[in-house]
Amino acid sequence: MAMGLGLAREIFWIQLAHLLALTAVLLANLAFLGRAGKDSTLYRYIQLQSCLALWILAKIMKTISPTADIRWAWIVVQYLGVCALGPSFFHFAFRYAIRRRPRGIAALYAIGGAFFVVFATNPAHHLYYATYYFYDDSFGPVFYVHSAYTYGLILAGIWLAARGFGRGRSRSQTDIAIAASASIPLVVNALYIAGAIKPLFDVTPIMMSLSLGLFAFAAFRHGFLGVLPFDADSIIRGLPDPVVVTSPSGEVAYSTMPDDATDFGRYSTRRIRGYRIELFADFGRMRRLEREYDERNRVLQGLNARLQEQNAKKAVLYEAEASNRARMDLHDVLGHSITLVTLLLRSAASRLAAAPDEARRLAAQAYDQARASITRLDGIADSCDGSGGRGGFELLSRLVGDIVASYQDAGLAVEYSSRGRERALSAPLARALERCCQEAFTNAVKHAGARSVFAGAVFGPASVTLAVVDDGAGTDSFQPGQGITMMRDRLEPFGGELRVSTAPGEGFCLSIVAPYLPPGARRAEAGA
């Protein structure tokens, strides 16, 4: 049978009203679930709201059911929530107000179950619903008994829970009015059941939602679902300061003052309904703490003075270290640069007549090398005031390769090779090895008169080995000079070792072994 436009509109408004009520129930549940204490009271409240949500949801499905059998099935599901609603509300209210499970609550649920059985078998006896159609249902005698039973439990629950509103704070006229207003939707629904009013559809679940919502709002203002899982007395006795409550007659009604209290003093007094509440402090303990604080403060002042003295010494050491580092850098940069410039200019002079273009190119390289040396000297000046520090990692092959390329351009026979899988070195270690390599090349050209130099690197699992070998004159009476001493000073912070071997006519071999991690880092890594 086709549905008329008027009927379709009425069904739409019925569904909309019930959906709004269901949404309000779900939002209230989510709000309380997120903010309330997770105890038995909360679970009883969720149980109560679940009954209401089931009622409304089944009411919606009943309205849109296409057949009478499906409609009746949803009505049965609906009354699962209806029959459990009254006992669930009383259970929640009793748990909220009395803080324990009510005796005989199982009997209340059993009575609700009996009403459900009578309803589910209604087609056999029609004691619950005399007739049931889309609009015009008529009620049987059991329906009115069940309604009175449910309303009685809800009203009793409201009365019980209202007793708990004042626990922990005083009642206000606004809160009492809100709690009382929770009964208004129940009265409206009672008039609907009695036939005194004729709404468009069954407003029972909506009125019940409104009633419970008003009640919950009033209860929420009084710590709704905030029931502590322990006695308040345990909180007071856990306070560090004693509390004494004196009655209007002057008698001590409550006290946490120790029996052996001798040095306590009152620091706060408040009167509530004729009772005087006094807070006391252990002044003796406070004086002891004050003396202890003064002693610790003196110790801290002494430690602070020692720390300032150590910081001053560190500043002096840092300045000395910076000056020493700058001195070594100046030696390496100037020695390396002057040697290269000399080689380039000497090579340019030898080719000036035969190959003037090549001579000009070498002279330009000498000029560029001199300019680069000036830039490096500026960097050394920056490092003296702490602004020239480098972080990160460097590839040794790139740094040594730049040195090799600069000497190759100067006409020196130079070769570089490496073995093993190269790993990036910390920038300070890489720069130290670079300076040592520069000094080795400078010594080979400047002092040994070498015509060719070989540089090689071996990357091991825990350390890197850098060797520089030349074909210079060599000697059997080698004495380390300032350059060798500076190289050892550079390698010392990294745990590196420097060896020099030479013999007459066999040139020099300079070998450096440096671990990837400095000694302190290796000890920390082993301890981890």
C-alpha positions in Angstrom: 0.0 0.0 0.0 1.4 3.4 -1.0 2.2 5.9 1.8 0.4 9.2 1.7 2.3 12.5 1.9 0.8 13.4 5.2 1.8 10.1 6.7 5.3 10.4 5.3 5.7 13.8 6.9 4.5 12.5 10.3 6.9 9.6 10.1 9.7 12.1 9.3 9.0 14.2 12.4 8.7 11.2 14.6 12.1 9.9 13.4 13.7 13.3 13.8 12.5 13.7 17.3 13.7 10.3 18.3 17.1 10.7 16.6 17.6 14.0 18.4 16.9 12.3 21.7 19.2 9.4 20.8 22.0 11.8 19.9 21.6 13.6 23.2 21.8 10.3 25.1 25.0 9.3 23.2 26.7 12.6 23.7 25.9 12.7 27.4 27.4 9.2 27.7 30.5 10.2 25.9 30.9 13.3 28.0 30.5 11.5 31.3 32.7 8.5 30.2 35.6 10.8 29.4 35.4 13.0 32.5 34.0 10.8 35.3 35.9 8.6 37.7 35.9 5.0 36.4 34.0 3.3 39.3 30.8 1.4 39.8 28.7 4.5 39.8 29.8 5.4 36.3 29.1 1.8 35.1 25.6 1.9 36.5 25.0 5.2 34.8 26.2 3.8 31.4 23.9 0.8 32.0 20.9 3.2 32.6 21.7 5.2 29.5 22.1 2.1 27.4 18.6 1.0 28.4 17.3 4.4 27.2 19.3 4.3 24.0 18.0 0.8 23.2 14.5 2.0 23.8 14.8 4.9 21.5 16.7 3.0 18.8 14.1 0.2 18.7 11.3 2.9 18.7 12.9 4.3 15.5 13.2 0.9 13.8 9.6 0.0 14.8 8.3 3.2 13.1 10.0 2.3 9.8 9.3 -1.4 9.8 7.6 -2.6 6.6 5.6 -5.4 8.1 3.6 -6.1 11.2 5.8 -9.0 12.2 9.0 -7.0 12.0 7.3 -4.1 13.8 6.4 -6.4 16.7 9.9 -7.8 16.8 11.3 -4.3 17.3 8.7 -3.6 19.9 10.0 -6.6 21.8 13.6 -5.3 21.6 12.3 -1.9 22.7 10.8 -3.4 25.9 14.2 -5.0 26.8 15.3 -1.5 27.5 11.9 -0.4 29.0 11.7 -3.2 31.5 15.3 -2.7 32.7 15.1 1.1 32.9 13.4 1.4 36.3 15.6 -1.0 38.2 18.7 0.4 36.4 17.8 4.0 37.5 17.2 2.9 41.1 20.4 0.9 41.1 22.4 3.9 39.9 20.8 6.4 42.2 21.3 4.1 45.3 24.9 3.6 44.3 25.4 7.3 43.9 23.8 8.3 47.2 24.6 5.4 49.5 27.9 4.4 47.9 27.1 0.7 47.9 25.1 -2.0 46.1 21.5 -2.0 47.2 20.2 -5.2 48.9 17.5 -7.0 46.9 18.4 -5.3 43.6 18.3 -8.7 42.0 14.6 -8.9 42.9 13.9 -5.6 41.3 15.6 -6.8 38.0 13.6 -10.1 38.3 10.3 -8.2 38.5 11.3 -6.2 35.4 12.2 -9.5 33.7 8.7 -10.8 34.6 7.1 -7.8 33.1 9.1 -8.4 29.9 8.0 -12.0 29.7 4.3 -10.9 30.0 4.9 -8.3 27.3 6.7 -10.7 24.9 3.8 -13.2 25.2 1.2 -10.4 24.7 -0.2 -11.9 21.5 -1.4 -14.8 23.5 -3.3 -12.9 26.2 -3.3 -9.1 25.4 -2.8 -8.2 29.1 -0.1 -5.7 28.2 -1.3 -4.2 25.0 -5.0 -4.6 24.3 -4.3 -3.5 20.7 -1.3 -2.1 18.9 -1.3 -0.3 15.6 0.9 2.3 14.0 -0.7 5.1 15.9 -3.6 4.0 18.1 -2.3 1.5 20.7 -4.5 0.7 23.6 -3.1 -0.5 26.9 -4.0 -3.5 29.0 -3.9 -3.7 32.9 -0.3 -5.0 33.1 0.9 -2.0 31.2 -0.4 0.4 33.9 1.1 -1.8 36.6 4.5 -1.9 34.9 4.3 1.9 34.3 3.6 2.5 38.0 6.4 0.2 38.9 8.9 2.0 36.6 7.8 5.5 37.6 8.0 4.5 41.3 11.5 3.3 41.0 12.6 6.4 39.0 11.0 8.8 41.6 12.5 6.9 44.4 15.9 7.1 42.7 15.5 10.9 42.2 14.8 11.2 45.9 17.7 9.1 46.9 20.2 10.8 44.6 19.0 14.3 45.7 20.0 13.4 49.2 23.6 13.1 47.9 23.6 16.5 46.2 24.6 18.3 49.4 27.4 15.9 50.3 30.6 17.9 50.1 28.9 21.3 49.3 25.8 23.2 50.2 22.6 23.1 48.2 21.5 26.1 46.2 17.9 27.1 45.2 18.9 26.7 41.6 20.1 23.2 42.0 17.0 22.2 43.9 14.8 23.7 41.2 16.7 21.8 38.5 16.4 18.6 40.4 12.7 19.2 40.9 12.2 20.0 37.2 13.3 16.4 36.4 9.9 15.2 37.5 8.0 17.5 35.0 8.6 15.3 31.9 7.5 12.3 34.0 4.2 14.1 34.8 3.7 15.0 31.1 4.3 11.4 30.2 1.9 10.2 32.8 -0.8 12.5 31.4 -0.1 11.0 27.9 -0.5 7.4 29.2 -3.8 8.4 31.0 -5.0 9.9 27.7 -5.3 13.5 29.0 -3.1 14.7 26.2 -2.9 13.6 22.6 0.6 14.1 21.0 1.4 13.1 17.5 3.3 10.1 18.6 4.5 8.2 21.7 6.6 10.7 23.6 7.5 8.4 26.5 11.2 7.8 25.5 11.7 11.5 24.7 10.2 12.6 28.0 12.3 10.1 29.8 15.4 11.4 28.2 14.6 14.9 29.1 13.8 13.9 32.7 17.1 12.0 33.1 19.0 14.8 31.4 17.7 17.5 33.8 18.4 15.2 36.8 22.0 14.5 35.5 22.7 18.2 35.0 21.7 18.9 38.6 23.7 16.0 39.9 26.7 17.0 37.8 26.9 20.4 39.6 27.4 18.4 42.8 30.3 16.2 41.7 28.2 13.9 39.5 30.0 10.6 39.0 32.9 12.1 41.0 32.5 9.7 43.9 35.9 8.9 45.5 36.8 5.3 45.9 37.9 5.9 49.4 36.7 7.5 52.6 37.2 11.3 52.9 38.6 10.9 56.4 41.6 9.1 54.9 42.3 12.2 52.8 42.1 14.6 55.8 44.4 12.4 57.9 46.8 12.3 55.0 47.3 16.0 55.1 50.6 17.2 56.5 49.0 19.7 58.9 46.6 18.8 61.7 42.9 19.7 61.5 40.7 20.5 64.5 36.9 21.0 64.2 35.1 22.5 67.2 31.3 22.4 67.6 29.2 25.4 68.4 29.2 24.3 72.1 33.0 24.4 72.2 33.6 20.7 72.1 36.2 19.1 69.8 34.1 17.3 67.2 37.0 16.1 65.0 40.8 16.3 65.4 43.9 15.0 63.7 46.2 16.7 66.2 48.9 14.3 67.5 48.7 13.4 71.1 52.3 14.5 71.8 51.9 17.9 70.0 53.9 20.5 71.8 55.0 23.1 69.2 52.0 23.5 66.9 50.5 26.9 66.1 47.2 27.8 64.4 47.5 29.5 61.0 44.0 29.4 59.6 40.5 29.4 61.0 37.1 29.1 59.2 33.5 28.9 60.5 30.9 26.9 58.7 27.4 26.6 60.2 28.6 27.4 63.7 31.5 24.9 63.5 35.1 26.3 63.7 37.6 24.6 61.5 41.3 25.3 62.5 44.4 24.3 60.6 47.6 24.0 62.6 51.3 23.9 61.6 54.2 22.2 63.3 56.3 25.3 64.0 59.1 23.3 65.5 59.4 21.3 62.3 59.4 24.5 60.3 62.2 25.9 62.4 64.2 22.7 61.9 63.6 22.9 58.2 64.7 26.5 58.2 68.0 25.6 59.9 68.5 22.8 57.5 67.8 25.1 54.6 70.3 27.7 55.9 73.0 24.9 56.2 72.3 23.7 52.7 72.4 27.2 51.4 75.8 27.7 52.9 77.0 24.5 51.3 75.6 25.6 48.0 77.3 29.0 48.3 80.6 27.2 48.9 80.1 24.9 45.9 79.2 27.9 43.8 82.4 29.7 44.8 84.4 26.6 43.9 82.5 26.3 40.6 83.3 29.9 39.7 86.9 29.4 40.5 87.0 26.3 38.3 85.3 28.2 35.5 87.9 30.9 35.7 90.7 28.3 35.5 88.9 26.7 32.5 88.7 30.0 30.8 92.4 30.5 31.2 93.1 27.0 29.9 90.7 27.6 27.0 92.5 30.7 26.0 95.9 29.0 26.2 94.6 26.0 24.2 93.1 28.4 21.6 96.4 30.2 21.3 98.3 27.0 21.0 95.9 25.7 18.3 96.2 29.0 16.4 100.0 28.7 16.6 100.0 25.2 15.1 97.5 26.3 12.4 99.7 29.3 11.5 102.7 27.0 11.2 100.9 24.5 9.1 99.1 26.9 6.8 102.1 29.2 6.2 104.5 26.3 5.7 102.2 24.5 3.3 101.3 27.7 1.4 104.8 29.1 1.1 106.1 25.7 -0.1 103.4 25.5 -2.7 103.8 29.1 -3.9 107.6 28.5 -4.1 107.1 25.4 -6.2 104.6 27.0 -8.5 106.8 30.1 -9.0 109.9 28.0 -9.6 108.1 25.9 -12.1 106.7 29.1 -13.8 110.2 30.6 -14.0 111.6 27.5 -15.6 109.0 27.6 -18.4 108.8 31.4 -18.9 110.9 31.3 -22.1 109.7 28.1 -23.6 106.1 28.2 -22.7 105.0 31.6 -21.5 101.3 30.7 -21.4 102.0 27.8 -19.1 104.2 30.0 -17.0 101.4 32.5 -16.6 99.0 29.8 -15.6 101.4 28.6 -12.9 101.9 32.1 -11.7 98.1 32.6 -11.5 97.9 29.4 -9.4 100.6 30.7 -7.1 98.6 33.9 -6.7 95.4 31.9 -6.0 97.3 29.8 -3.5 98.5 33.0 -1.7 94.9 34.4 -1.6 93.6 31.1 -0.3 96.3 31.2 2.4 95.1 34.6 3.5 91.5 33.3 3.7 92.7 30.4 5.9 94.6 32.8 8.1 91.3 34.7 8.6 89.7 31.5 9.6 92.4 30.9 12.2 91.8 34.3 13.6 88.1 33.5 13.9 88.9 30.3 15.7 90.8 32.2 18.4 87.6 33.9 19.7 85.6 30.7 19.6 83.7 31.4 16.4 85.6 29.1 14.1 84.5 25.7 15.5 83.5 23.0 13.0 80.9 20.3 13.6 79.7 17.4 11.5 81.8 14.9 9.6 84.4 15.0 6.8 85.8 12.5 4.2 89.5 12.1 4.6 90.0 11.2 1.0 88.5 14.6 -0.1 90.8 16.6 2.2 94.0 14.6 1.3 92.9 14.7 -2.4 92.9 18.5 -2.3 96.4 18.5 -0.9 97.6 16.0 -3.6 96.0 18.0 -6.4 97.6 21.3 -5.2 101.1 19.7 -5.3 100.5 18.0 -8.6 99.7 21.4 -10.1 103.0 22.6 -8.8 104.8 20.0 -10.8 105.6 17.5 -8.0 105.0 13.8 -8.7 102.3 12.9 -6.2 100.1 9.8 -5.8 97.3 8.9 -3.4 95.5 5.6 -2.8 93.3 4.1 -0.1 92.2 0.7 1.1 89.2 -0.5 3.0 85.7 0.9 3.2 86.0 4.6 4.0 83.8 6.0 6.7 83.3 9.7 7.4 85.5 11.0 10.3 84.4 13.6 12.8 85.4 17.0 11.5 88.0 17.8 14.3 89.8 14.4 13.7 89.6 14.9 9.9 91.0 18.4 10.1 93.8 17.2 12.4 94.8 14.5 9.9 94.6 17.1 7.1 97.0 19.4 9.0 99.5 16.5 9.6 99.4 15.6 5.9 100.1 19.2 4.9 103.0 19.3 7.3 104.4 16.0 5.9 104.2 17.3 2.3 105.8 20.5 3.4 108.7 18.7 5.1 109.2 16.4 2.1 109.6 19.3 -0.3 111.2 21.9 2.0 113.6 19.8 4.0 114.1 16.4 2.3 114.2 17.7 -1.3 111.8 15.0 -2.5 110.8 14.8 -6.1 107.8 12.4 -5.6 105.5 11.8 -2.6 103.1 8.9 -2.0 100.1 9.3 0.4 98.0 6.3 1.4 95.1 5.7 3.8 93.9 2.4 5.2 90.4 2.4 6.8 90.2 -0.4 9.4 87.3 -1.5 11.6 88.2 0.8 14.6 91.0 3.1 13.3 92.4 4.8 10.2 96.0 4.8 9.2 97.5 7.6 7.1 101.0 7.3 5.7 103.1 9.8 3.7 106.3 8.4 2.0 108.8 10.6 0.0 112.0 9.9 -2.0 114.0 12.6 -0.3 117.5 12.4 1.0 116.7 10.8 4.4 119.0 10.8 7.4 120.4 8.5 10.1 120.3 11.2 12.7 116.7 12.4 12.7 115.7 14.8 15.5 112.0 15.8 15.7 111.5 19.5 15.0 108.7 21.9 15.8 106.5 20.5 13.0 106.6 16.9 14.3 106.0 18.1 17.8 102.9 20.0 16.7 101.6 17.0 14.8 101.8 14.9 17.9 100.0 17.6 19.9 97.3 17.6 17.3 96.8 13.9 17.5 96.9 13.5 21.3 93.3 14.5 22.0 92.1 11.8 19.6 94.4 9.1 20.9 96.4 9.1 17.7 100.0 7.9 17.3 102.7 9.3 15.0 105.8 7.3 13.9 108.6 8.6 11.6 111.2 6.3 9.9 114.1 7.3 7.7 117.5 6.2 6.5 120.1 7.9 4.3 119.1 7.8 0.7 115.7 6.2 1.5 113.6 9.2 2.2 111.1 9.6 5.0 108.0 7.6 6.0 105.5 9.3 8.3 102.8 7.0 9.7 99.7 8.0 11.7 97.2 5.7 13.4 94.1 7.3 14.8 91.0 5.6 16.3 87.6 6.7 15.0 86.4 7.4 18.6 88.5 9.4 21.1 89.5 7.5 24.4 86.6 9.0 26.5 84.0 8.0 23.9 85.4 4.5 23.7 85.2 4.0 27.4 81.6 5.3 27.5 80.7 3.0 24.6 82.2 0.0 26.4 80.4 0.8 29.6 77.1 1.0 27.7 
